[in-house]
Amino acid sequence: MSLKAFHFVFIGASILLSLGFAAWAAREFAANGSALSAIFALTGLAAAAGLVRYGVGIARKLKHVSYI
């Protein structure tokens, strides 16, 4: 597996982890109404959005590099 392919796998896993954390925090907020849980949920969504933007930027930068 090339460094480019590993990079995209790692970014994808990080996005899923961030979204899972945001979903967990949103459920905690719905159950408890804690402001900290709402902040955690928004932080998880912001992290996922940032990782998507980063992944798109890396894809553009490395478009000439092979996946093999």
N, C-alpha and C positions, 0 to 999 in steps of 0.2 A: 504494500500500500504506500503510495507516495505521500509526501508531506502535505501536498495540496488536498488529497482525498481525506487524510486524517484530520486536517484542519476543518474541513466541511462537516465531517462526522462529529467532531468535538463541538463545533458551533451549534449544530442541530441538537445535540444532547443538552447543551447549555440552555438553549431556547426552551426545550421541553421541561427542563428542571425549573426554569424561571416561571413558566406558565403554571406548572404544578404547584409551586410555592404560592403564586398569586391566587390560585383557586382555593388552596387550603386556607390562606389568610382571609379570603372573601367569605368562606364558610364560617370561620371563626368570628368574623365581624357580624354576619347574619345571626349567629347564635348568641353572641355576647354583647354586641354593640360597642366593642372597644375601639377607641380611636386609633390605638396603636396597630390593631389588626387592619384597619382601613389603610393606614400608612404603609404597612407591609404589603398589602395587596397592590397598591399603586406602584410601590417600588418594584415589585415583581414584574408588573406589566411594563414599566419603563425599562427595566433591564432586558426583557424579551425584545422590546422594540429596538433598543440600542444594539442588541446582538443581531437582529435581522438587518439593520442598516449596515453594521460592520460586515456581515456576510455578503451583502450585495456589493459593498465596496471592494472586498477581497476578491470576489468573483470577477469584477471588472478588471482589477489590477492583474490577476493571474490568468486571464483568459487565454494567454498564449502558452501556458504551462500545461503539460499533459497530466492526466490523472494516474498514469501508470508509472 
